[in-house]
Amino acid sequence: KKELFDNLPKEAYALINIDDKNGAIVGQNCTAQKKSMGIRKTGADFNLKVMENQLSGLVLKVDGQEVSCLLSGEYNAYNLLTTYAVANLLEWGDTSQLLLQLSALKPVRGRFER
């Protein structure tokens, strides 16, 4: 993984998870524009707080806005944060629109169904 980051061009973005103990090492020799994300640690460029994590879905706080999502589990919170961060970096819409689209995502059929 580090080799991938080390070989990114300067004009690329390197999104680094600051919650990962190896995050600092991965970005060490990277010349791309470094941006950080995290759920557990504060101070990242992109933060998300899990307000609720139920089988019925997640309630998240992103950029001061509360968002309900049908996906559940911390791994999905990370996936949503990564998606949100990449969409922001690539300027794929305004924050409200991005959060609305994330809230509309549906879980894969058959997973966590009763």
PyRosetta script that sets phi, psi and omega in degrees:
from pyrosetta import init, pose_from_sequence

init()
pose = pose_from_sequence("KKELFDNLPKEAYALINIDDKNGAIVGQNCTAQKKSMGIRKTGADFNLKVMENQLSGLVLKVDGQEVSCLLSGEYNAYNLLTTYAVANLLEWGDTSQLLLQLSALKPVRGRFER")
pose.set_psi(1, -40.6)
pose.set_omega(1, -179.3)
pose.set_phi(2, -60.3)
pose.set_psi(2, -39.4)
pose.set_omega(2, -179.8)
pose.set_phi(3, -60.7)
pose.set_psi(3, -38.9)
pose.set_omega(3, 177.1)
pose.set_phi(4, -59.0)
pose.set_psi(4, -48.1)
pose.set_omega(4, 179.5)
pose.set_phi(5, -65.6)
pose.set_psi(5, -40.7)
pose.set_omega(5, -179.2)
pose.set_phi(6, -62.6)
pose.set_psi(6, -28.7)
pose.set_omega(6, -176.1)
pose.set_phi(7, -97.1)
pose.set_psi(7, 4.2)
pose.set_omega(7, 177.0)
pose.set_phi(8, -68.1)
pose.set_psi(8, 141.7)
pose.set_omega(8, 177.0)
pose.set_phi(9, -71.0)
pose.set_psi(9, 160.0)
pose.set_omega(9, -177.3)
pose.set_phi(10, -58.4)
pose.set_psi(10, -32.6)
pose.set_omega(10, -177.1)
pose.set_phi(11, -82.8)
pose.set_psi(11, -4.6)
pose.set_omega(11, 178.7)
pose.set_phi(12, -82.9)
pose.set_psi(12, 168.7)
pose.set_omega(12, 173.1)
pose.set_phi(13, -105.3)
pose.set_psi(13, 141.6)
pose.set_omega(13, 172.7)
pose.set_phi(14, -116.9)
pose.set_psi(14, 109.6)
pose.set_omega(14, -179.6)
pose.set_phi(15, -93.9)
pose.set_psi(15, 114.7)
pose.set_omega(15, -172.6)
pose.set_phi(16, -112.9)
pose.set_psi(16, 129.1)
pose.set_omega(16, 178.3)
pose.set_phi(17, -81.0)
pose.set_psi(17, 109.0)
pose.set_omega(17, -177.9)
pose.set_phi(18, -74.9)
pose.set_psi(18, -11.7)
pose.set_omega(18, 175.4)
pose.set_phi(19, -76.7)
pose.set_psi(19, -19.5)
pose.set_omega(19, 179.7)
pose.set_phi(20, -80.8)
pose.set_psi(20, 127.6)
pose.set_omega(20, -177.6)
pose.set_phi(21, -60.6)
pose.set_psi(21, -23.0)
pose.set_omega(21, 179.4)
pose.set_phi(22, -95.7)
pose.set_psi(22, 2.5)
pose.set_omega(22, -177.5)
pose.set_phi(23, -55.8)
pose.set_psi(23, -45.2)
pose.set_omega(23, -179.2)
pose.set_phi(24, -65.3)
pose.set_psi(24, -37.1)
pose.set_omega(24, -179.4)
pose.set_phi(25, -69.5)
pose.set_psi(25, -41.7)
pose.set_omega(25, -179.3)
pose.set_phi(26, -58.8)
pose.set_psi(26, -40.2)
pose.set_omega(26, -177.2)
pose.set_phi(27, -90.0)
pose.set_psi(27, 1.1)
pose.set_omega(27, -173.1)
pose.set_phi(28, -54.5)
pose.set_psi(28, -50.7)
pose.set_omega(28, -176.8)
pose.set_phi(29, -105.7)
pose.set_psi(29, 14.0)
pose.set_omega(29, -177.1)
pose.set_phi(30, -78.4)
pose.set_psi(30, 131.0)
pose.set_omega(30, 179.5)
pose.set_phi(31, -99.2)
pose.set_psi(31, -5.1)
pose.set_omega(31, 177.8)
pose.set_phi(32, -69.0)
pose.set_psi(32, 169.8)
pose.set_omega(32, 177.0)
pose.set_phi(33, -72.1)
pose.set_psi(33, 110.7)
pose.set_omega(33, -175.7)
pose.set_phi(34, -84.1)
pose.set_psi(34, 130.9)
pose.set_omega(34, 174.3)
pose.set_phi(35, -130.1)
pose.set_psi(35, 148.4)
pose.set_omega(35, -177.0)
pose.set_phi(36, -117.9)
pose.set_psi(36, 156.5)
pose.set_omega(36, 176.2)
pose.set_phi(37, -141.4)
pose.set_psi(37, 154.4)
pose.set_omega(37, 178.3)
pose.set_phi(38, -172.1)
pose.set_psi(38, 157.4)
pose.set_omega(38, 176.8)
pose.set_phi(39, -113.7)
pose.set_psi(39, -42.8)
pose.set_omega(39, -176.2)
pose.set_phi(40, -83.5)
pose.set_psi(40, -39.4)
pose.set_omega(40, -178.1)
pose.set_phi(41, -99.6)
pose.set_psi(41, 146.9)
pose.set_omega(41, 177.2)
pose.set_phi(42, -95.0)
pose.set_psi(42, 169.4)
pose.set_omega(42, 176.7)
pose.set_phi(43, 94.2)
pose.set_psi(43, 4.4)
pose.set_omega(43, 178.0)
pose.set_phi(44, -80.6)
pose.set_psi(44, 161.7)
pose.set_omega(44, 175.1)
pose.set_phi(45, -64.6)
pose.set_psi(45, -33.5)
pose.set_omega(45, 178.5)
pose.set_phi(46, -129.2)
pose.set_psi(46, 116.1)
pose.set_omega(46, 178.7)
pose.set_phi(47, -118.7)
pose.set_psi(47, 152.6)
pose.set_omega(47, 176.7)
pose.set_phi(48, -141.2)
pose.set_psi(48, 139.1)
pose.set_omega(48, 175.8)
pose.set_phi(49, -116.8)
pose.set_psi(49, 129.6)
pose.set_omega(49, 177.1)
pose.set_phi(50, -84.9)
pose.set_psi(50, 112.2)
pose.set_omega(50, 179.5)
pose.set_phi(51, -85.1)
pose.set_psi(51, -41.4)
pose.set_omega(51, 178.1)
pose.set_phi(52, -142.3)
pose.set_psi(52, 143.6)
pose.set_omega(52, 177.7)
pose.set_phi(53, -137.4)
pose.set_psi(53, 94.9)
pose.set_omega(53, -178.7)
pose.set_phi(54, -118.9)
pose.set_psi(54, 166.0)
pose.set_omega(54, 174.5)
pose.set_phi(55, -61.4)
pose.set_psi(55, -27.6)
pose.set_omega(55, 180.0)
pose.set_phi(56, -76.7)
pose.set_psi(56, -14.1)
pose.set_omega(56, 177.2)
pose.set_phi(57, 145.6)
pose.set_psi(57, -177.0)
pose.set_omega(57, -178.5)
pose.set_phi(58, -108.6)
pose.set_psi(58, 147.4)
pose.set_omega(58, 166.2)
pose.set_phi(59, -117.6)
pose.set_psi(59, 121.4)
pose.set_omega(59, -173.2)
pose.set_phi(60, -121.5)
pose.set_psi(60, 156.0)
pose.set_omega(60, 171.5)
pose.set_phi(61, -118.5)
pose.set_psi(61, 116.0)
pose.set_omega(61, -178.1)
pose.set_phi(62, -128.1)
pose.set_psi(62, 125.3)
pose.set_omega(62, -179.2)
pose.set_phi(63, 49.0)
pose.set_psi(63, 40.6)
pose.set_omega(63, 177.0)
pose.set_phi(64, 78.6)
pose.set_psi(64, 0.2)
pose.set_omega(64, -179.6)
pose.set_phi(65, -109.8)
pose.set_psi(65, 136.1)
pose.set_omega(65, 178.1)
pose.set_phi(66, -86.9)
pose.set_psi(66, 134.5)
pose.set_omega(66, -176.7)
pose.set_phi(67, -133.1)
pose.set_psi(67, 131.2)
pose.set_omega(67, 173.4)
pose.set_phi(68, -98.9)
pose.set_psi(68, 140.8)
pose.set_omega(68, -177.0)
pose.set_phi(69, -138.9)
pose.set_psi(69, 146.4)
pose.set_omega(69, -179.5)
pose.set_phi(70, -78.5)
pose.set_psi(70, -12.4)
pose.set_omega(70, 178.3)
pose.set_phi(71, -80.3)
pose.set_psi(71, 151.3)
pose.set_omega(71, 179.8)
pose.set_phi(72, -129.4)
pose.set_psi(72, 162.5)
pose.set_omega(72, 177.2)
pose.set_phi(73, 97.0)
pose.set_psi(73, 146.8)
pose.set_omega(73, -179.1)
pose.set_phi(74, -62.3)
pose.set_psi(74, -36.0)
pose.set_omega(74, 179.2)
pose.set_phi(75, -60.4)
pose.set_psi(75, -36.4)
pose.set_omega(75, 177.0)
pose.set_phi(76, -72.2)
pose.set_psi(76, -31.8)
pose.set_omega(76, 174.8)
pose.set_phi(77, -61.9)
pose.set_psi(77, -42.9)
pose.set_omega(77, 176.5)
pose.set_phi(78, -64.2)
pose.set_psi(78, -42.5)
pose.set_omega(78, 178.4)
pose.set_phi(79, -61.0)
pose.set_psi(79, -42.5)
pose.set_omega(79, 179.0)
pose.set_phi(80, -65.8)
pose.set_psi(80, -41.9)
pose.set_omega(80, 178.6)
pose.set_phi(81, -63.7)
pose.set_psi(81, -42.4)
pose.set_omega(81, 178.4)
pose.set_phi(82, -61.9)
pose.set_psi(82, -45.4)
pose.set_omega(82, 178.5)
pose.set_phi(83, -60.5)
pose.set_psi(83, -45.6)
pose.set_omega(83, 179.4)
pose.set_phi(84, -61.6)
pose.set_psi(84, -45.1)
pose.set_omega(84, -178.5)
pose.set_phi(85, -64.2)
pose.set_psi(85, -46.1)
pose.set_omega(85, -179.8)
pose.set_phi(86, -63.3)
pose.set_psi(86, -44.5)
pose.set_omega(86, 178.5)
pose.set_phi(87, -60.7)
pose.set_psi(87, -39.4)
pose.set_omega(87, 176.5)
pose.set_phi(88, -65.1)
pose.set_psi(88, -47.9)
pose.set_omega(88, -178.5)
pose.set_phi(89, -61.8)
pose.set_psi(89, -35.2)
pose.set_omega(89, -179.6)
pose.set_phi(90, -91.4)
pose.set_psi(90, 4.0)
pose.set_omega(90, 177.2)
pose.set_phi(91, 54.3)
pose.set_psi(91, 53.3)
pose.set_omega(91, -179.5)
pose.set_phi(92, -92.0)
pose.set_psi(92, 28.6)
pose.set_omega(92, 177.7)
pose.set_phi(93, 133.6)
pose.set_psi(93, 169.7)
pose.set_omega(93, 179.6)
pose.set_phi(94, -79.2)
pose.set_psi(94, 163.0)
pose.set_omega(94, -174.4)
pose.set_phi(95, -55.8)
pose.set_psi(95, -47.2)
pose.set_omega(95, -178.2)
pose.set_phi(96, -60.5)
pose.set_psi(96, -42.7)
pose.set_omega(96, 180.0)
pose.set_phi(97, -66.1)
pose.set_psi(97, -41.7)
pose.set_omega(97, 178.5)
pose.set_phi(98, -61.1)
pose.set_psi(98, -45.6)
pose.set_omega(98, -179.8)
pose.set_phi(99, -65.1)
pose.set_psi(99, -37.1)
pose.set_omega(99, 177.3)
pose.set_phi(100, -62.9)
pose.set_psi(100, -43.3)
pose.set_omega(100, 179.0)
pose.set_phi(101, -66.3)
pose.set_psi(101, -38.8)
pose.set_omega(101, 177.7)
pose.set_phi(102, -65.2)
pose.set_psi(102, -37.8)
pose.set_omega(102, -179.1)
pose.set_phi(103, -67.8)
pose.set_psi(103, -20.6)
pose.set_omega(103, -178.5)
pose.set_phi(104, -87.8)
pose.set_psi(104, -7.7)
pose.set_omega(104, -179.5)
pose.set_phi(105, -64.2)
pose.set_psi(105, 140.8)
pose.set_omega(105, -178.6)
pose.set_phi(106, -112.2)
pose.set_psi(106, 146.6)
pose.set_omega(106, 178.2)
pose.set_phi(107, -67.7)
pose.set_psi(107, 159.2)
pose.set_omega(107, 176.6)
pose.set_phi(108, -64.2)
pose.set_psi(108, 134.1)
pose.set_omega(108, -178.3)
pose.set_phi(109, -59.8)
pose.set_psi(109, 134.0)
pose.set_omega(109, 178.3)
pose.set_phi(110, 97.5)
pose.set_psi(110, -14.5)
pose.set_omega(110, 179.4)
pose.set_phi(111, -92.1)
pose.set_psi(111, 131.1)
pose.set_omega(111, 178.8)
pose.set_phi(112, 57.7)
pose.set_psi(112, 23.9)
pose.set_omega(112, 177.1)
pose.set_phi(113, -87.2)
pose.set_psi(113, 147.9)
pose.set_omega(113, 179.1)
pose.set_phi(114, -86.5)
pose.dump_pdb("model.pdb")
